Amino acid sequence: MEVNSIPQASLESQPSKKRKKGFNQPWILHFMVLPAAIMVFIFSYIPMSGILMAFQDYKPALGFFDSEWVGLKHFRYMWENDYFLSITWNTLFFACSKIVLNLIIPFIFALLLNEVRRMGLKRTIQTLVYLPHFLSWVTLSGILIDILAQTGIVNQFLTSVFGIKPIFFLGDGNWFRFTIITSDVWKEFGFNTIIFLAALSGINPSLYEAAEVDGAGRWKQTMYITIPALIPIAIVIATLALGNVLNANFDQIFNLYSPLIYQQGDIIDTFVYREGLLSGQFSFATAVNLFKSVISLVLIVVSYRLAYRFAGYRIF
């Protein structure tokens, strides 16, 4: 006599139920993503039809179909324009400086903050440096314009303490570049610090214990355990940042620059804004922005390849 026997029918029905559940579940998840996918399609993919303007002498009254087709005319004018080369250099200078400093400074700061043993003090410092990340550049620009003005608190301090003449931070080209890079690093380095601290929390404590038993001090533990553990995430951040090498933060530049420093402070995005929306040169502005988008796409693909090769990081 058989004990705990299971009917054959129930054995045959169980796999089909599992298959049915496994088949239906992904479609439910896809349905949840559907509204976001529709929004992306409407606001990101449909407007890409405007790329046609880069190859036309676009007139709003004529539309896409009746505007004159001029081929690569605007692209040739773009490369023959000396000012375009100037703003491209400005964009690369701002973007590369921000990428490098927003990698080095958070790296060092995370190492220093990791040595703080009082958790309350450590969390307070971490919160304070992370707070500016949540403020918009519209708000921060208003604050910077006030405190960096020639009669602002910074110039008053420099004049009263060091006897320095007021500095035109936002009106002098060289000082404007310094202000843009410094303010961006101040705003964003707290966010990258959080990333490095998260990587530090994943280090096995037994490594430090073993090193301490072998007589290694804090400096050697940092050099041979902490820093090597941070190198992979630093490589990932650096390589992924390559995709933004032509993005010098439009919001920041637009809210702080003025015609006085166009030569040293103008970037591709602000140039496209003025040419396209203010001057009505829709086709030329589209050609410039299309050039930037194609280069950015290539850099993004390259950066993901590098991140996978050197740090084993991949999304797809």
N, C-alpha and C positions, 0 to 999 in steps of 0.2 A: 504494500500500500504506500502510495506517494504522499509525503507530508509537504505542506505549504506549496502545493502545486499552483501554477499561474495559468489561467486559461490562455490558449493559443491566440484567441482573438484579441485579448488585451495586449499581448506581446507585439502583435502586428500593428496595433493602433498607436502605440506609444511613439515609435519613430516618426510616424506621419504627423503626429501632433507637434513633436519637436521641430520637424522640418517646417511645418506651417507657421509656428511661432517665430522661428529664425528667419523665415522668408518675409514675414510681415513687419517685423520690428524695424529694419532699416528704412522702410518706406515711411514709417511714422516719424523717424528722426529727420528724414529728408523733407517731409511736409513741414516740420517745425522751422527748417532753414529757408523754406520757400519764400516767405515775405522779405527776408533780408536779401535773398538772391534777386527777387524782382526789383527791389529798390536799387541794388547795384546795377542791374541791367538798364533801368530807366535813366539813372543819373550819371552812370559812368560809361556805358557802352553806346547807347543811342547818341549822346553828344559827340562821339568820335566821328560821326559823319561830317562834322565841321572841318575835318582835316582837308577836305576838298578845297577850302578857301586858300590853303597854302599854294595851290597850283592855279589859282584864278586871280583875276583882278576883280575881287568880290565887291559888288554893290548891293547893299541891303534891299534897294528897291527892285532889283532884278532877280535876286535869289540865287540859289545854287545852279539852277538849270540854264539861266540866261546870262549869267556873268561870263565875261571873256576869259577863255582858257589861255594862260601864259606859261605853262610848264614850270621850269626851274628858275624863272626870272627872279623871284624873291630870294631864293637861296643864293644865287650869284651875287645879288646886291648885298646880302647879309655878309658874305665872305669878303667882299670888296670894301665893306664899311669898317673903318679903323675903330670907330666907337664900339662896334660889336665885339671886336677882339679885346678892347679894354674892359668891357663889362664881363666878358668870359673870364679874364684874368682875375677880376675882383671876386667873381663867384667862386672860382677855384681857391683863391687865397682865403676867403672867409670860411668856406666849407672845410677845407683841409685843416686849417688852424683849429677850428672847433672840434673836428673829429679827433685830432691828436691830443689836444688838451683835455677833452671830455673822456679820454681813455686813460691818460697818465695821472691826472689829478685824482679822479675817483679811485684808481688803483692804489695810489699811495695813501689816500685818506682812509680807505677801507683797512689797509694794513695797520695804520695808527689806531683807528677806532677799535680794531680787534684786540689791541693790547689793553684797552680799558677794562678793568675788572669789576668796577661798580656798575651793575646792570641799570640802575636808575639813571645815572649820569650818561651812560652809553645810549640808552633809548631817548633821552632828552636831546642829546646832540644829533642823533640820527633823525629825529622828528624836525628839528630846526633847519637842518640842511636840506631836508626833503620838501619842506613847505613851499619854497618858491616855485617848484615844479608845477604846482596847481594854479598858479596865478597866470592870467592871460597877458600877452604882450601889450595889449591896449592899456591895461592897468599899470603894468611895470613901466611902460614908456612914459606915461604921465608922471610917475614918481621920478624916473631918471631925468626927465626934462627939467623938473623943479630943482632937484638936488644938484644937478650938474650945470645949471645955468651960471652965467658969469657972476651973478649975485646970489647964487645958491649956497647951501651949507658947505659943500666940498671946497669951493673956491674961497669962501670966507675963512675956513679952517687953514687952508694952505697959505693964504695971505697973512693971517694973524700969527700963525706959529712959525712958518718958514720964510715969510716975507716974499713969497712967489707972486708974480703977477697973475691975475685971473686967467685960467686956461679955457679956451673955447672948445670944450670937449665934443660938442655936436656940430660945430661949424668949421673946424679945421680937419682936413682930410686924414692926416696921420693919426690925430687924436680920436677921430671918429672910428677908424678901424680898431684902435685899441679898446675903445669903449664898447663896440659891438661884440668883439670876441670875449672880453672880460665879463660883460653882463650875461652873455649866453652861458659861459662856463659856470658862473655863479648860480644861474637859474637851474641848470640841468645836472650838475655834477652829483647832487644828492640822489637823483634817480639811479644813476649808474653805480653809485656807492652801494645802494640796496642790492643790486645784482651781484656785486662782488661779495658782499656780506652773506648773501644766500649761498654762494659757492663755498665760502669759508665754513659755513655751518655744516656742510656735507663732508668735511674732512674727518677721517677716523681719529678720535682722541687717543687711541692706542699708539698712533704714530708719534705723538708728542710725548707720551709716557715712555716709550722705548727710547726716544732721543734723549730725554732727561736722564734716564738710567745710564745711558752711555756717556753722560757728562756734557751734552750739548746745551748751551745757554739759549736765551730767547732769540738772540741775533741769528745763531746757526739754525735754530728751528724755523725761523722765518725764511732764511735763505734756501734751506734744503727741503722744507715741507710745505710751508704756506705759499710761497711764490710759485713753485712748480704746480701746485694745485690750482692756482688762479690763471695760469698761462692758457689752458684750453678755452676758458670763457672769455679771456681777453682777446684771443684770436677770433672767436665767434663775433664779438662786438665789433672788432676792427674790420673784419671782412664784410659783415653785413652793412656797415656804415659806408662802404664803397658805393652802394646804390644811391646814396644821398649826396654824392660829391658835387653835384650840380644844383643842390638845394641849399641855399645859404640862409634859409629862414625868412621868407617874404614878410611875415607879420612883424618881425623885429625891425628889419630894415625900413619897411614902409612907414612905421610909426615913429621912427627916429630920424630919418634922413631929410634933407632939404636940398633945394637947387644949388646951394653953396658947395656941396660935397658930392655932386653927381659923378665927377671924374674919378674919385677914390671910393665912393660908397655905393654906386649904382650896381645892381646885379641883374641877371637875366630876367628874373620874375618881375622886378619893378619896371624894367625897361619894356617888357611885354605889356604890362598894365598901362603904362603911359602911351605907348604906340597904338595899342589896340583899342582901349576904352576912351582915352582922353583925346588922342589925335585922329582916331577913326581909321587908322591903317590896319584894317582887319587882316588882310592877306599877309602882309609882312610880319605882323605879330604872330600869326598862326604858324608861319614858316619857322620863325625863331623858336617858338615853343615846341614845334614838332621835332626840330633838331635836338633840342634838349631832352625830349621824351625818349627819342630813339637811343641816344647815348646813355641815358639813365637805365633803360631796359637792358642794354648790353652789360652795363656795370652790375646790375642786380643779378643777372645770370652768372656772370663771372664770380661775383662775391659768394653766391650760394655754392658754386663748385669749389671754391677755395675753402669755405667753411667746412664742407664735407670732407675734403681731402686732408686738411691739417687738423681739424678738431672733431671729425666724425659727426658733425651737426647736419641734419637735413630735416626738411618739413615734409617733403613728398617722397 
